[in-house]
């Protein structure tokens, strides 16, 4: 292999990426050098000639977004950020690649480094998240015009990203919405961990994208000039574009390039030394020639004048205040009190999914930067309000997205919209299909992305659709996820309060909502948002307190009925509504002790009631408490029959409590 052919200047710049990638992985004895070495030329073309950015202001709103979907190749983005002049990573950060305390984590994390737009690593999600970023850009452009919003979203994706099922969902959605500002560079090196892609794939990837309405281009990914020409074509086209960059994994490693050996392991000192010699690199590790560094830093400054001009346009715009407010994304709760007053005035049984729609009517009128949607369940999730137009290829100003049957793609796209800024996304599906969304929900939590998941049909209360659609383990499995708040409101008032809390949250929230009507349990105004406390005493014991009933959602009304039966026998019972366990756990010790007195107090029996898995409720009931729920799959029948069959009625629960009390 002859180094520095065709494009010597660009190749030397690309070789700086290769050097840093080899050295960092070697120092850590851990990582993925092959992908950065193979895509170094294509990335050089993008970052030196096409990408709009300014390291001096990494959060410039009109910057292009770059997503490294193939996040295992993280040294590519770390090298690019360092070379182009971002404050971090420093060379010392890169020397400590994959070490505790270094922002250069094994996979790129957006909370560690400015310039990393989204956390990637789980293959396919980066590209799908980029679809959401492209949607947000077009939406804001439709509102504020080219002067304030005029940027693109670029992605580097690997073979694995295009194999993952989410790729099909994301590509279909992007093509349907004609997101021409989305450009994907495919690192087609024909290698996965197991070996050649021929072991596992024979589909025509280009034809699949073309069938979804994408422009497809093919280039030699090792020639920066040709990649640049393809990028020019992509920018000029109105369709999203897939550029197939035919590369060699580990390019420059004379004995290992083109093999799976370069994918996920250090090359070894001898191979690194041989690569340095073949690529014409300095023999010393972590060393970049001065002229190469100067050229990279000059490339990093390309966007400074454009950024300055954008700020001048912003300052001159009559819509500056509106634009900045939308980017800030604050959602005050001024809508909440008038809405609650209406609910109190006309209290009646209502499904919490319908109560959510009622709240959204007020929210979407008061908070103009919400964008709703549903994965083909609009009429069931009740996520579309009267004033919402659909966001389509013909109307990017719309505020409702029909995602189709693409739960995972929807969740990842919402992450992208939230991370882009200027949009508060919410999207609906059935709670049982949280399993389809879960990897994206996890990234919502990891990145603290404000995404609101509206998940209806939250228990056996959905009835006849049966156990395939009836959530059992889902609530507790979602509650186990760090950084995610799960709300399960008991009536329309709690539903509205849950929405207010979710909108005020910095991170993601799940609203678990009922299909069946629930009677009002809150009929009087409170001085504060009680749902935001996570749990509160709904009623206090009249007789001497012997029992605390802790319930969520549709089972709160059952708890009230149980309390009435117990009080009729002279047994005092508090009823605690616990719409959000995470919120309750975050309260101070005094509040928690007031609501749930010390569990060691054997004089008080704590009882949890929830139409789901009892797993985990012992943290609130104590080992000696009673946990009423469903530790098996459901059945197909009308909801009232199911509640009776599984013992989730006051008539069935009260005797169990009396027995435990020794009555």
C-alpha positions in Angstrom: 0.0 0.0 0.0 1.4 3.4 -0.9 0.5 6.2 1.5 -0.3 9.8 0.5 -1.5 8.9 -3.0 -4.1 11.1 -4.9 -4.7 13.6 -2.0 -1.5 13.9 0.0 -2.6 16.9 2.0 -5.9 15.4 2.9 -4.3 12.0 3.5 -1.8 13.5 5.9 -4.7 15.1 7.8 -6.4 11.7 7.8 -3.3 10.0 9.0 -3.3 12.2 12.1 -6.7 10.5 13.0 -5.2 7.1 12.4 -2.2 7.9 14.6 -4.3 9.0 17.5 -6.7 6.1 17.1 -3.9 3.5 17.1 -2.1 5.2 20.0 -5.1 5.6 22.3 -6.3 2.1 21.8 -2.8 0.7 22.3 -2.4 2.8 25.5 -5.7 1.5 26.9 -5.1 -2.0 25.5 -8.8 -1.8 24.8 -11.0 -0.3 22.0 -11.8 -0.3 18.3 -9.0 1.1 16.1 -10.2 -0.4 12.8 -13.2 1.8 12.1 -11.4 5.2 12.7 -8.5 4.1 10.6 -10.8 3.0 7.8 -13.0 6.1 7.8 -10.3 8.7 8.5 -10.3 10.0 4.9 -14.1 10.3 4.7 -14.2 12.1 8.1 -11.5 14.4 7.0 -13.4 15.4 3.9 -16.5 16.1 6.0 -14.8 18.1 8.8 -12.5 20.1 6.7 -14.8 21.1 3.8 -18.5 20.5 4.5 -19.5 20.3 8.2 -20.7 23.7 9.6 -19.4 24.0 13.2 -17.2 26.3 15.4 -15.2 24.7 18.2 -15.3 28.1 20.0 -19.1 27.7 20.4 -20.0 24.0 20.4 -23.6 24.8 21.2 -24.2 27.3 18.4 -27.8 26.6 17.5 -27.4 26.6 13.7 -24.4 24.3 13.6 -24.6 21.1 11.6 -25.1 18.0 13.8 -22.7 15.2 13.5 -23.6 11.7 14.8 -21.1 8.9 15.0 -23.7 6.1 14.9 -20.9 3.5 14.9 -20.0 4.6 18.4 -17.5 1.8 19.0 -15.2 3.8 16.7 -15.2 6.6 19.3 -11.6 7.5 18.7 -12.7 8.9 15.4 -14.8 11.7 17.0 -12.3 12.2 19.9 -9.5 12.7 17.4 -11.6 15.1 15.3 -12.6 17.2 18.2 -9.0 17.5 19.4 -7.6 18.2 16.0 -10.2 20.9 15.1 -9.6 22.8 18.3 -12.4 21.9 20.8 -11.4 22.7 24.4 -11.6 19.0 25.1 -10.6 16.3 24.7 -7.0 17.4 25.3 -4.1 15.2 24.3 -3.9 14.0 27.9 -7.6 13.1 27.8 -6.9 11.0 24.7 -3.9 9.4 26.4 -6.3 8.3 29.1 -8.8 6.9 26.6 -11.2 4.5 28.3 -9.8 5.3 31.8 -11.8 6.4 34.8 -12.1 10.2 34.8 -11.3 10.7 31.1 -14.1 12.2 29.0 -12.9 9.8 26.2 -15.2 7.0 27.2 -15.3 3.7 25.4 -18.3 5.0 23.5 -19.1 8.7 22.9 -21.2 10.3 25.6 -22.8 13.6 25.0 -22.6 14.6 28.7 -18.9 14.2 28.7 -17.8 16.2 25.7 -19.2 19.2 23.8 -19.2 18.3 20.1 -20.7 14.8 20.9 -24.3 15.4 20.0 -25.7 12.1 21.2 -24.5 9.1 23.1 -24.0 6.2 20.8 -22.8 2.7 20.9 -25.9 0.5 20.7 -25.8 0.1 16.9 -28.4 1.8 14.8 -29.7 4.1 17.4 -27.3 6.9 16.4 -28.7 7.0 12.9 -32.3 6.8 14.2 -31.6 9.6 16.7 -30.2 11.7 13.8 -33.6 11.3 12.0 -35.1 13.1 15.0 -32.5 15.9 14.8 -33.3 16.3 11.1 -37.0 16.5 11.9 -36.4 19.2 14.6 -34.3 21.2 12.1 -37.0 21.2 9.4 -39.7 22.0 12.0 -37.8 25.0 13.4 -36.9 26.1 9.9 -40.6 26.1 8.9 -41.3 28.4 11.9 -38.3 30.7 11.8 -36.9 30.5 8.3 -33.5 30.1 6.8 -32.0 33.1 8.5 -32.1 31.4 11.9 -32.4 27.7 11.1 -30.5 26.2 8.1 -28.3 23.3 9.0 -27.8 19.6 8.2 -27.4 16.4 10.1 -24.5 14.1 9.1 -24.0 10.5 10.3 -21.2 8.0 10.0 -22.7 4.5 10.3 -21.3 1.1 10.0 -22.5 -2.2 8.7 -24.0 -3.1 12.0 -26.0 0.1 12.2 -27.6 -0.8 8.8 -28.3 -4.4 9.9 -30.1 -3.5 13.1 -33.9 -3.6 12.9 -34.2 0.0 14.0 -32.4 1.1 10.8 -35.4 -0.1 8.7 -37.7 1.9 10.9 -35.6 5.1 10.8 -34.8 4.9 7.1 -38.5 4.4 6.3 -39.5 7.4 8.4 -36.8 9.7 7.0 -37.7 8.8 3.4 -41.4 9.3 4.1 -40.7 12.7 5.5 -38.2 13.6 2.8 -35.6 14.7 5.2 -33.1 16.0 2.6 -30.9 17.6 5.3 -30.0 14.1 6.5 -26.8 12.6 5.0 -25.4 9.2 6.1 -21.8 8.1 5.3 -21.8 4.3 5.4 -18.5 2.7 6.3 -18.8 -0.3 4.1 -15.7 -2.2 5.2 -17.5 -5.6 4.9 -16.3 -6.7 8.4 -18.2 -7.4 11.6 -16.9 -9.0 14.8 -17.6 -12.5 13.5 -15.8 -11.8 10.2 -16.9 -11.0 6.7 -20.4 -9.5 6.3 -21.0 -12.3 3.8 -21.5 -14.6 6.8 -24.7 -12.8 7.8 -26.0 -10.5 5.0 -26.7 -10.7 1.3 -29.4 -8.0 0.9 -28.9 -5.0 -1.4 -28.6 -2.2 1.1 -28.5 0.5 -1.5 -31.7 -0.8 -3.2 -33.5 -0.9 0.2 -32.6 2.8 0.9 -33.6 3.8 -2.6 -36.9 2.0 -2.2 -37.5 4.1 0.9 -37.0 7.4 -1.1 -33.3 7.9 -0.4 -30.6 9.1 -2.9 -27.8 6.5 -2.9 -24.2 7.2 -3.9 -21.1 5.1 -3.9 -17.5 6.2 -3.6 -14.0 5.1 -2.6 -14.1 6.0 1.0 -10.3 6.1 1.1 -10.2 9.1 -1.3 -11.2 12.3 0.5 -11.7 14.2 -2.7 -14.2 11.7 -4.0 -16.1 11.6 -0.7 -16.2 15.4 -0.9 -17.8 15.3 -4.3 -20.4 12.8 -3.1 -21.2 15.2 -0.2 -21.7 18.0 -2.7 -24.2 15.8 -4.5 -25.9 14.9 -1.3 -26.3 18.5 -0.2 -27.8 19.4 -3.6 -30.5 16.7 -3.5 -33.9 17.1 -1.7 -33.9 13.5 -0.6 -32.0 12.0 2.4 -28.8 10.5 1.1 -26.8 7.3 1.8 -23.2 7.5 0.7 -21.6 4.1 0.5 -18.0 4.6 1.4 -16.0 1.5 0.4 -13.3 1.3 2.9 -10.7 -1.0 4.4 -11.1 -1.6 8.2 -7.8 -0.8 9.9 -6.4 0.9 6.8 -2.6 1.4 7.3 -2.0 -1.7 9.5 0.0 -3.8 7.0 -0.8 -7.2 8.5 -4.2 -6.8 10.0 -6.1 -4.3 7.7 -9.2 -5.7 6.1 -9.7 -8.3 8.9 -11.8 -8.6 12.0 -8.6 -8.5 14.0 -8.6 -4.7 13.8 -12.2 -4.3 14.9 -12.2 -4.5 18.6 -8.7 -4.9 19.9 -5.4 -3.1 20.1 -3.2 -3.7 17.1 -0.1 -4.5 19.1 3.1 -2.6 19.3 4.8 -4.2 16.4 1.8 -3.6 14.1 1.5 0.0 15.2 5.2 0.5 14.5 4.8 -1.0 11.0 1.7 1.1 10.4 3.6 4.3 11.4 6.3 3.5 9.0 4.0 2.7 6.1 1.8 5.8 6.7 4.8 8.1 7.1 4.0 9.0 10.6 6.2 10.3 13.4 7.6 7.3 15.2 6.7 8.8 18.6 3.2 8.1 20.0 0.6 10.8 20.3 2.7 13.1 18.1 1.1 15.2 15.3 3.4 17.2 13.0 3.0 21.0 13.4 1.9 21.6 9.8 -0.8 19.0 10.1 -2.0 20.4 13.4 -2.1 23.9 11.9 -4.1 22.7 9.0 -6.6 20.9 11.2 -7.0 24.0 13.5 -7.5 26.2 10.4 -10.2 23.8 9.3 -11.8 24.1 12.7 -12.0 27.8 12.3 -13.9 27.7 9.0 -17.3 28.3 10.7 -16.4 31.2 12.9 -17.3 33.9 10.3 -20.6 32.1 9.5 -21.4 31.9 13.2 -20.7 35.6 13.6 -23.0 36.4 10.7 -25.7 34.1 12.1 -25.5 36.0 15.4 -25.9 39.3 13.5 -29.0 37.9 11.8 -30.4 36.7 15.2 -29.8 40.1 16.8 -31.6 41.8 13.9 -34.6 39.4 13.9 -37.9 40.5 15.4 -38.4 36.9 16.5 -35.2 36.6 18.5 -37.0 36.4 21.8 -39.4 33.7 20.6 -36.5 31.7 19.0 -34.4 31.8 22.2 -37.4 30.9 24.3 -38.2 27.9 22.2 -34.6 26.7 22.3 -34.6 27.1 26.1 -37.7 25.0 26.1 -39.2 26.0 29.5 -42.7 24.8 30.0 -44.3 26.6 32.9 -47.5 25.2 34.5 -49.7 28.2 34.2 -52.1 26.0 32.3 -52.4 23.6 35.2 -54.6 25.5 37.7 -57.3 26.5 35.2 -57.4 23.0 33.9 -57.7 21.5 37.4 -60.5 23.9 38.2 -62.4 22.6 35.2 -61.8 19.0 36.4 -63.0 19.7 39.9 -66.1 21.5 38.6 -67.1 18.6 36.4 -65.6 15.6 38.1 -66.6 12.3 36.5 -65.1 8.9 35.8 -62.6 9.0 32.9 -59.8 6.8 31.6 -56.5 8.4 32.4 -55.6 8.1 28.7 -58.5 10.3 28.0 -57.5 12.5 30.9 -54.1 12.8 29.3 -55.7 14.1 26.1 -57.7 16.6 28.1 -54.5 17.8 29.7 -52.8 18.0 26.3 -55.5 20.3 25.0 -54.4 22.8 27.6 -50.7 22.0 27.3 -50.4 22.2 23.5 -52.1 25.6 23.5 -49.8 26.9 26.2 -46.5 25.3 25.2 -46.0 25.8 21.5 -42.9 23.7 21.3 -44.4 20.3 22.0 -44.5 17.8 19.1 -46.7 14.8 19.7 -47.1 11.5 17.9 -48.0 7.9 18.1 -46.8 4.6 16.7 -50.0 3.9 14.9 -52.2 4.1 18.0 -53.4 7.7 17.9 -57.0 6.9 18.7 -56.0 4.6 21.5 -53.3 6.6 23.1 -55.3 9.9 22.8 -52.1 11.8 21.9 -53.5 14.2 19.2 -55.3 17.3 20.2 -57.7 19.4 18.1 -55.3 22.1 17.2 -52.5 19.9 16.0 -51.7 19.6 12.3 -49.7 16.6 11.1 -45.9 17.2 10.5 -45.4 16.0 7.0 -43.0 16.4 4.1 -45.4 19.2 2.9 -45.9 20.8 6.3 -42.9 20.6 8.6 -44.6 23.2 10.8 -47.0 20.6 12.0 -46.9 19.4 15.5 -48.0 15.8 15.3 -46.1 12.9 13.7 -47.7 9.7 12.5 -44.8 7.3 13.2 -46.4 4.2 11.8 -45.7 0.9 13.5 -42.2 2.0 14.5 -42.1 2.1 18.3 -38.3 1.8 18.5 -37.8 4.3 15.7 -40.2 6.7 17.3 -38.4 6.6 20.6 -35.0 7.2 19.1 -36.3 10.0 16.9 -37.8 11.7 20.0 -34.4 11.5 21.6 -32.9 13.3 18.6 -35.6 16.0 18.7 -35.0 16.5 22.4 -31.2 16.6 22.0 -31.4 19.0 19.1 -33.3 21.5 21.2 -36.4 23.7 20.5 -38.8 20.7 20.7 -40.4 18.8 23.6 -41.4 15.5 22.0 -44.0 13.1 23.3 -45.1 9.9 21.7 -47.6 7.2 22.4 -47.9 3.4 22.3 -49.2 0.6 24.6 -47.2 0.1 27.8 -46.6 -3.5 26.9 -44.7 -2.2 23.8 -42.2 -0.4 26.0 -40.2 -3.6 25.3 -39.9 -2.4 21.7 -38.8 1.1 22.8 -36.7 0.1 25.8 -33.1 0.6 24.3 -34.1 4.1 23.3 -35.7 4.8 26.6 -32.5 3.8 28.3 -30.6 6.2 26.2 -33.1 8.9 27.0 -32.3 8.3 30.7 -28.5 8.0 30.2 -28.5 11.3 28.3 -31.1 13.2 30.4 -33.2 13.8 27.3 -36.6 15.3 28.0 -38.8 12.8 26.2 -42.3 12.0 27.4 -43.5 8.5 26.7 -47.3 8.2 26.8 -48.0 4.5 27.4 -51.6 3.5 27.6 -53.4 0.3 28.3 -51.3 -0.1 31.5 -52.6 -3.3 33.1 -55.1 -6.2 32.8 -57.6 -3.4 32.8 -57.3 -3.3 29.0 -59.4 -6.4 29.0 -60.1 -8.7 26.1 -56.8 -8.3 24.1 -55.4 -10.7 26.6 -52.0 -11.5 28.0 -49.9 -10.5 24.9 -51.1 -7.0 25.4 -51.5 -6.8 29.2 -48.4 -5.4 31.0 -47.4 -7.3 34.1 -43.6 -6.8 34.7 -43.3 -3.6 32.7 -43.9 -1.0 35.4 -41.3 -2.4 37.8 -38.8 -3.0 35.0 -39.1 0.6 33.9 -38.9 1.9 37.5 -35.6 -0.1 37.8 -34.0 2.2 35.1 -31.9 5.0 36.6 -32.9 8.5 35.5 -36.4 7.6 34.3 -39.5 8.8 36.1 -42.5 6.5 35.8 -45.9 8.1 36.6 -49.0 6.0 37.0 -51.8 8.5 37.9 -55.1 7.5 39.6 -57.5 10.0 38.0 -57.7 13.0 35.8 -56.2 15.3 38.4 -53.2 13.2 39.0 -52.8 12.8 35.2 -52.7 16.6 34.7 -50.2 16.9 37.6 -48.1 14.1 36.1 -47.9 16.0 32.8 -46.8 19.2 34.6 -44.1 17.2 36.5 -42.9 15.6 33.3 -42.7 18.9 31.4 -40.7 20.4 34.2 -38.4 17.4 34.3 -34.9 17.6 32.7 -35.0 14.0 31.8 -37.4 11.4 30.4 -40.8 10.4 31.9 -43.2 7.6 31.3 -46.9 8.2 31.8 -48.6 4.8 32.3 -52.3 5.4 31.6 -55.5 3.3 31.8 -57.8 2.1 29.1 -60.7 1.8 31.5 -62.6 4.6 33.2 -61.5 5.5 36.7 -63.6 7.4 39.2 -62.2 10.7 40.6 -60.1 10.2 43.8 -59.1 13.9 44.0 -62.0 16.2 44.3 -60.6 19.2 46.0 -57.8 21.6 45.1 -54.5 21.2 46.8 -51.9 23.8 47.7 -49.2 22.1 45.5 -48.7 19.5 42.9 -49.1 16.4 45.0 -48.2 14.0 42.2 -44.9 15.8 41.9 -44.1 14.6 45.4 -44.3 11.0 44.2 -46.6 9.8 47.0 -49.0 11.5 49.4 -51.7 10.6 51.9 -54.9 10.6 50.0 -57.0 9.9 53.2 -56.0 9.6 56.8 -57.3 6.8 59.1 -60.4 7.7 61.1 -60.0 5.0 63.7 -56.6 4.1 65.2 -54.2 3.5 62.3 -53.4 -0.1 61.8 -53.0 -0.3 58.1 -51.4 1.9 55.3 -52.7 1.1 51.9 -50.2 2.1 49.1 -51.7 2.0 45.6 -51.1 3.4 42.1 -53.2 4.2 39.1 -56.4 2.2 38.7 -55.9 0.5 42.1 -56.2 3.7 44.1 -60.0 3.6 44.0 -59.8 -0.1 45.1 -57.6 1.0 48.0 -60.2 3.6 49.0 -62.9 0.9 49.0 -60.7 -1.4 51.1 -60.1 1.4 53.6 -63.8 2.0 53.9 -64.4 -1.7 54.7 -61.6 -1.8 57.3 -62.8 1.4 59.0 -66.3 -0.2 59.2 -64.7 -2.8 61.4 -62.9 -0.3 63.5 -59.5 -0.7 61.8 -57.9 2.6 60.8 -56.4 2.8 57.4 -54.5 5.5 55.6 -54.6 5.4 51.8 -51.4 6.6 50.1 -51.4 7.3 46.4 -48.0 6.7 44.9 -48.0 7.8 41.3 -44.2 8.0 41.0 -41.9 6.0 43.2 -38.8 7.8 41.9 -40.2 11.1 43.0 -41.2 9.8 46.4 -37.7 8.3 47.0 -36.2 11.8 46.2 -38.2 13.5 49.0 -36.5 14.4 52.3 -36.5 11.9 55.1 -39.0 13.8 57.2 -41.6 13.7 54.4 -41.0 10.0 53.7 -41.3 9.2 57.3 -44.5 11.1 57.6 -46.2 9.2 54.7 -44.7 5.8 55.5 -43.7 5.6 59.2 -40.7 3.4 60.0 -41.3 -0.1 58.5 -39.9 -1.6 61.7 -43.1 -0.5 63.4 -44.9 -3.9 63.4 -48.0 -2.2 64.8 -48.8 -0.9 61.3 -49.3 -3.2 58.3 -48.3 -1.8 55.0 -50.1 -3.1 52.0 -49.3 -2.4 48.3 -52.0 -2.8 45.6 -51.0 -2.6 42.0 -52.2 -4.6 39.0 -48.7 -5.7 38.1 -45.7 -7.6 39.4 -45.3 -7.4 43.2 -41.6 -7.6 42.7 -39.9 -4.6 44.4 -42.9 -3.5 46.5 -41.2 -4.9 49.6 -39.1 -1.8 49.7 -42.3 0.1 50.7 -44.2 -2.6 52.5 -41.3 -4.2 54.3 -40.8 -8.0 54.4 -43.7 -8.3 56.9 -46.1 -6.3 54.7 -48.6 -7.5 52.2 -48.2 -7.2 48.5 -51.3 -7.5 46.3 -50.7 -7.7 42.6 -50.2 -10.0 39.6 -47.2 -12.3 39.5 -48.4 -14.2 36.4 -49.6 -13.3 32.9 -53.1 -12.1 32.5 -56.0 -13.6 30.5 -58.5 -12.5 27.8 -61.8 -11.3 29.3 -63.6 -8.1 30.2 -61.7 -6.0 32.7 -64.1 -6.3 35.6 -64.0 -10.1 35.3 -60.2 -10.1 35.3 -60.0 -8.0 38.4 -62.4 -10.3 40.2 -60.6 -13.4 38.9 -57.2 -12.2 40.0 -58.4 -11.0 43.4 -58.0 -7.3 42.7 -61.2 -6.2 44.4 -61.9 -4.8 47.8 -64.0 -7.9 48.6 -61.0 -10.1 47.9 -58.3 -7.9 49.5 -60.0 -7.0 52.8 -60.1 -10.6 54.1 -56.3 -11.0 53.4 -55.6 -7.9 55.4 -57.8 -9.1 58.3 -56.1 -12.5 58.3 -52.6 -10.8 58.4 -53.8 -8.7 61.3 -55.0 -11.8 63.1 -58.7 -10.7 62.9 
